[in-house]
Amino acid sequence: MTLNFINFKESDLDKYIYRIVPLSRLYELFEKTENVLVKPGMWEDPFENFILKSRVRFKSGRTYRFSHQSGLYGQCWTLNKTSDAMWRIYSSDKRSVRIRTTVRKLFNSLYDSQAEDSQEGIGLRHEKCFIGKVKYLPSHKLKAFASDIFSEQAGTRTYSLASSLCAKRPAFKHEKEVRLIHFEHDISKCNDWLFRYQFDAHKVIDQLMLDPRLDASEAEIIKKDIANRISFKGLIKRSLLYALPQDLVIDVK
């Protein structure tokens, strides 16, 4: 499954990754036991999926426009453990929760949910499931990147399509993004903007972190609500991003 892990080394696969979600989405994740990926067209950056919006010109002069781009779905995570910007962007009401898992566990949740067959062109699951670390490339390198991933040496067609979602501009480098990617081979299912799969959140998610801007009493109320609602057995913490060091003593010279 080496090609299913894009831009990752074997030693990276057990690293933690994070995603900040609204409290309502957290409850859905556990209660409905399904994870939801979206088409890249729903992502805000107009450069998202830019490669698949382009035409490819071969040495013969023939041009080609991708016909299966509607079959791609993705979900964004981050390697960034502590980020003021991420909390402010994704938790504007201070009631969102940061969930934690590992690269390997998240990928396996998708891979294990897919049937292993190749009937009717549906495709084997190793051709459907990917997880990739985003590269941040300046504009002059993006075209070269696009050319390289679709070369004959790059790998399978689906690997190339998934890799095309793992490049962004340097302006987004602070996100340290990781993307879970599904490629839907069944054209009849590609009209949906969402892709859902069975997901046991209790096995995949091992920690919940509350917004650092909550005071201690607000955090306790939300902790109790989460514990009562989904019976989460892992750790539930409040981020100490803004906490002052304990017993700070400043020596004046």
N, C-alpha and C positions, 0 to 999 in steps of 0.2 A: 504493500500500500504506500510505497515511498512517494509516488507521484500525487497521492491524495493530500499530502502535507506540503503546501507551497511556501517556499522560502523559510522552511523550518529545518533545523537540525534535529537529530534523534534526541539530543540532550535537552531540547526545548519543550518536548511534548508534555512534560509534567510540570511545566511552569503555570502559575496562576494567571487567569484572565478574568476580566471584570466587565459588568454591564450594569448601568443604572437604569432602573425601570420604575414607573409609577407604582404606588402601593396596590392599586386596582389590578395592574398587569401581573404583579407578583402573585396575587391571589388566584388569578386565572391560570397562571403557569402551574400551580400546585393542584388546584381543584379540577381543572379540565384535563390535566395530564397531557398537554400538548404544547409543543413549541411552534412558533409561527415565524416563517421567513417571508420577506417581501421582494417584489421585483425591484431591481436597481433604479428603475424609473421613478420610484417613490422617494429616493434619496434626494436631499436638497441641492447638493453641489451639481451644477450643470455639466461638469466634467466627468461625473460618475458614468461609468459604462461608455466612455467616449470612444473606445476602440471599436466596440460593436455597433456604434452609430456611424462609423466610417466605412468607406469602401476600401477593399484590398485590391491592389493592382499587381498582377503576376508578371514575371519576366517576359512572357509572351505578349503582354499588353492587355490581356483579358482582365476585366475588373469583376469583382464579386462583392455582393452585399450579403451579410450573414442573415440566414433565414430562421435560425433557431435562437436568436437572442431573447425571444419572449419566454424561453424555457429556463432561464437563469433566475434563481432566487438567492437572497443573501440575508445575513444578520450580522450586525456590527458589535464587536467586543473590543476590549482594550487591554494591553499589558500594563497600563498606567495604574499603579496602585493608589497613588495619592495625587489628586489634581483639583485645585480650586475651580478651575475653568469648567471641568466636567460636571461638578456639582451644580454650578450656577446655570449651566446650559440645560442639563437634563433633570434638574430638581428645583425648578423655579418656585414651587410652593413649599419646598423643604420636606415634602412628604414622599419623596422617592427613595428607593432602596437600592444599594449596590449589592448585586449577587456575585458570588465567586465560584469558579470551577477551574479545571485545567484544560489545556489544549486537547489532550488525549480524551478526557472524559466527554467533552462537548462533541468532538468528532464522532466518537463511538456511539453517542446517543442517536445521532443521525444515521450512521452506517448500519447499526444494528436494527434500526426500524425499517429498513428497506428489504424487500423481497429479493432473493438471489435467483434471478432468472433472466433469460434473454429472449423470451417469446414475444412475438408481435412487435419487435423493435423496441421494447421497453428498456432494455439495457441492463447490464450487470451493475450491481451496486457500487463497485469500484469506479464505474463510469458516471455515477450520479453524485457522489459525496466528496466534498473537499473542505479543507480549512487552510487559510492562507494568511501569512503576515504581510501587511501592506508595505510596499516600497514607496519611498517619496522621491520623485524624480523631477528635475527641472524640465521645462517644456522641450528643450532641444534634445533631451534623452527619451522622451515619451514615444516619439515615432520609432526610434531605434528599438526600444523595448517591444513595441507592438510588432515590429518586423521580426524580431527574434523569436517571440513566443509562438508564432505561426509558421516557423521554419520546419523543415522535415525532421530536424534533430530535436525539436522541442518536446515531443511526446504525443499523446493522443489528442484528437480534436477537442474532446471535452476538457482535458487538462488545459489546453490552450485557452479555451473559452473561460474557464474558471480563473486562470492566471490573469486574464485581462481585467478582472475586477480587483486585482491586488497591486494597483499602481495609482498613486495620487500625486498632487502637486506638493512641493515642500511647505506651502502655507499651512498644511494640515499635519505636519510632522509631530506636533505636540500630542496628537491623538494616540499614537503608537497602536494603530488599529490592527485587529485580527478579524477575519471574516469567515463565517461559516457559510458554505455555498452548496446549493443543491441544483443539479441540472435535470430538468424534467424532459425525458425522452418521448413521452407520450404526448403528441401534438394536441390531442383532444382535451388535455388538461391544462394547456398553456394559457387559456383565456383568463384564468383566475389571477388576481394580483397577489394573492397570499398562498403560501404553501404551508400546510400543517402536517406535523408528524407526532406520533406518540412519544411522550417524554415523561420519564419518572424523575421529577424534580428532586425528590428526597435522595435519590442515588447520585444525581449529577451536581446539585448545589450543596456546598459544604459550609458556607458562611453568608450571613446577611449583615450589611453595614448601613446604619442610619445616617441621615444628613448631619454634618458637623455643626450646622447652625441651629439645631434644636437644643433647647435647654434640657437639663437632666430630667425634669418632670415630664416634659413632652415626650422625650425618648422612651421613658418607662411606660407611658400609656400606649405608645405604638408597639413596643416590644410585647406587652401583654395581649394586645389585639392580634398580633401576628401569631403568637403562641397558641391562642385560643382558636384562631381561624384555621390554621393549616397544620398545627401540631409539629412545627419545625423542630427537629432534634439537634441541629447544629448550633453554632454560636451566633448570637444576635448582639451586635455591638453598635455603639455610637461612635462615629469617626471623631478622632481627637485632633483633626487637622488644625483647629484654631486654639487648642488648649495650650496654656502657658506652661513652661517647664516647672516642675515642683521644686520648692525650696531654692528658687533662683537667687543667688548671691552675686552681686557685681562688685568686684574689687576695684577701688579707685586708687590710682597711683599718683 
